[in-house]
Amino acid sequence: MSGLIGKKIGMTSIYDTDGSLVGCTVVEAGPNVVTHVKTKATDGYDAVQLAFGERREKSTPAAAKGHYKKAGTTPKVRAHEFKEFETALKLGDQVDAGIFEEGGFVTVTGATKGKGFQGVVKRHGFSGVGEGTHGQHDRTRAPGSLGGSSYPSRVFKGMRMAGRTGGDQVTTENLKVVKIDREKNLMVLRGSVPGPKGSYVIIWK
């Protein structure tokens, strides 16, 4: 399945053909550089590795420097493999938003916003203990009883409790490509894309 690595620019809204206002996400789709071409003879499977985003050479490991130098490009921030690419590519080729078409549909994979350690109200939508009467003190956002005392004397797996929230890989399917600016390599996708502004996403065709 072919695709490329993009960078989330932000959200905007445009008017649809029927006059309704539609929320859209703007993604910088490339240009990606082919940094590795894998074949069944050498690697056991066919795949194309694309890389995107400029990275400082000072903060790039020596092994990665040699890898990108072999492809004739500068160090990149993000690399990803794509199998069954539609067009034949060779080392050093560039792939941009031109592989997509306006009106088509794409699938986007990205990491959601990380929110750190959160309580049950923010993480799971608990409403809290409720009223502050009958001697309760600072219990508004407390999780309440876990339900296990002398039996079963443990906490069941999957119990909704406080913990790390966000930062999960999420895939959003069937996003319509509203517009493509081929000069600036910008894509306007109908709907929301996971991740904060400036985060890297994988766009599948």
C-alpha positions in Angstrom: 0.0 0.0 0.0 1.6 3.3 -1.1 1.6 6.5 0.8 3.9 9.1 2.3 5.0 10.9 5.5 3.3 14.2 6.2 3.4 17.0 8.9 0.2 18.3 10.5 0.1 22.1 10.0 -3.3 22.8 11.7 -7.0 23.0 11.1 -9.2 25.3 9.1 -12.7 25.4 7.7 -14.0 25.7 4.2 -17.4 25.9 2.5 -18.6 22.7 0.9 -20.5 22.6 -2.4 -23.9 22.7 -0.6 -22.9 25.8 1.4 -22.1 24.0 4.7 -19.0 24.9 6.7 -16.7 21.9 7.0 -13.8 21.5 9.4 -10.6 20.4 7.6 -7.0 19.6 8.5 -4.0 21.0 6.5 -1.1 18.5 6.1 2.3 19.2 4.5 2.7 16.1 2.4 6.3 15.8 1.4 8.4 15.9 -0.5 9.6 12.5 0.8 13.0 11.1 -0.2 13.5 7.4 -1.0 16.3 6.4 1.4 16.1 2.6 1.0 14.7 0.1 -1.5 14.2 -3.4 -0.2 13.7 -6.4 -2.4 12.9 -10.1 -1.9 16.4 -11.1 -3.1 18.2 -9.1 -0.4 15.7 -8.5 2.4 13.0 -11.2 1.9 10.2 -8.7 1.0 9.6 -5.7 -1.2 9.3 -2.3 0.4 10.3 1.3 -0.1 11.6 3.4 2.8 10.7 7.1 2.7 12.1 9.9 4.9 10.8 13.4 5.7 11.7 16.4 7.8 15.0 18.1 8.1 17.2 17.0 11.1 20.3 18.7 12.4 23.4 16.9 11.5 24.8 17.6 14.9 22.1 15.5 16.6 22.1 12.7 14.0 23.9 9.4 14.9 26.8 8.4 12.7 25.0 5.3 11.3 22.0 7.4 10.3 24.3 10.0 8.6 25.8 7.2 6.4 22.4 5.8 5.6 21.1 9.2 4.3 24.4 10.0 2.6 24.1 6.9 0.6 20.7 8.1 -0.7 22.2 11.5 -1.5 20.1 13.5 1.0 20.4 15.3 4.3 19.5 13.7 7.6 15.7 13.4 8.2 13.5 13.3 11.2 11.1 10.5 10.3 11.4 7.4 8.2 8.8 4.8 7.3 8.5 1.7 5.1 5.7 1.3 2.5 5.0 -2.0 0.9 3.6 -2.5 -2.6 4.3 1.0 -3.9 2.4 1.6 -7.1 5.3 3.2 -9.0 8.9 1.9 -9.4 11.2 4.0 -7.3 15.0 4.1 -6.9 17.3 5.5 -4.3 17.2 9.3 -4.0 13.8 9.7 -5.8 11.3 12.2 -4.4 7.6 11.5 -3.7 5.2 14.3 -3.1 1.4 15.0 -2.8 1.0 14.3 -6.5 0.4 10.6 -5.8 -3.0 11.6 -4.3 -6.0 13.0 -6.1 -8.6 15.5 -5.1 -11.9 13.9 -4.2 -10.2 10.6 -3.2 -10.0 9.1 0.3 -7.0 8.4 2.4 -6.2 6.8 5.8 -4.0 8.8 8.3 -2.0 7.3 11.2 -0.6 9.5 13.9 0.0 9.8 17.7 -2.6 11.6 19.8 -1.7 14.5 22.1 0.1 13.3 25.2 -1.5 14.6 28.4 0.7 13.0 31.0 -0.7 11.4 34.2 -4.4 12.3 34.6 -7.1 11.5 37.1 -10.3 9.5 36.5 -12.4 12.6 35.7 -10.2 13.7 32.8 -9.1 10.2 31.7 -12.4 8.3 31.8 -15.1 11.0 32.3 -16.0 10.2 35.9 -18.4 12.7 37.5 -16.7 12.5 40.9 -18.3 11.6 44.2 -20.9 14.4 43.9 -22.1 16.7 46.7 -19.7 17.8 49.4 -22.1 17.2 52.3 -22.2 14.5 55.0 -18.6 15.2 56.1 -16.9 14.7 52.7 -13.8 16.8 52.1 -11.9 17.2 48.8 -13.6 14.1 47.3 -15.1 15.8 44.2 -12.7 14.3 41.7 -11.9 11.1 43.6 -12.3 7.7 41.9 -14.3 6.1 44.7 -14.2 2.5 45.8 -12.3 -0.1 43.8 -14.8 -2.8 44.9 -12.3 -5.3 46.3 -11.9 -5.8 50.0 -11.2 -9.2 51.7 -12.5 -10.8 48.5 -11.0 -10.8 45.9 -8.2 -8.9 47.7 -6.9 -7.5 44.4 -7.7 -5.0 41.7 -9.1 -6.5 38.5 -7.3 -5.9 35.3 -8.8 -3.2 33.2 -10.1 -1.2 36.2 -10.6 2.4 35.1 -8.1 4.3 37.3 -5.8 7.3 37.0 -2.8 6.9 34.7 -1.0 8.1 31.6 -3.3 9.6 29.1 -2.8 10.2 25.3 0.2 9.6 23.2 -1.4 6.5 21.6 -1.2 5.5 17.9 -4.5 6.2 16.2 -5.6 5.5 12.7 -8.4 7.6 11.1 -9.9 6.0 7.9 -11.7 7.4 4.9 -10.7 11.1 5.1 -11.7 12.9 1.9 -9.0 14.9 0.1 -10.7 18.2 -0.4 -7.9 20.1 -2.0 -4.2 19.6 -3.0 -1.7 22.5 -3.5 1.0 20.7 -5.6 3.3 23.7 -5.5 3.5 23.9 -1.7 2.8 20.1 -1.2 -0.2 20.9 1.0 -3.2 18.6 1.4 -6.6 19.7 2.9 -8.3 16.7 4.4 -11.9 16.7 5.5 -12.2 16.0 9.3 -9.6 15.7 12.0 -6.2 14.1 12.0 -4.7 12.7 15.3 -1.9 14.6 16.9 -0.9 18.1 17.8 0.3 20.8 15.3 3.8 20.0 13.9 3.5 16.2 14.5 4.3 13.7 11.8 1.6 11.5 10.3 1.6 8.6 7.9 -0.8 9.1 5.0 -2.0 5.9 3.3 -3.6 5.7 -0.1 
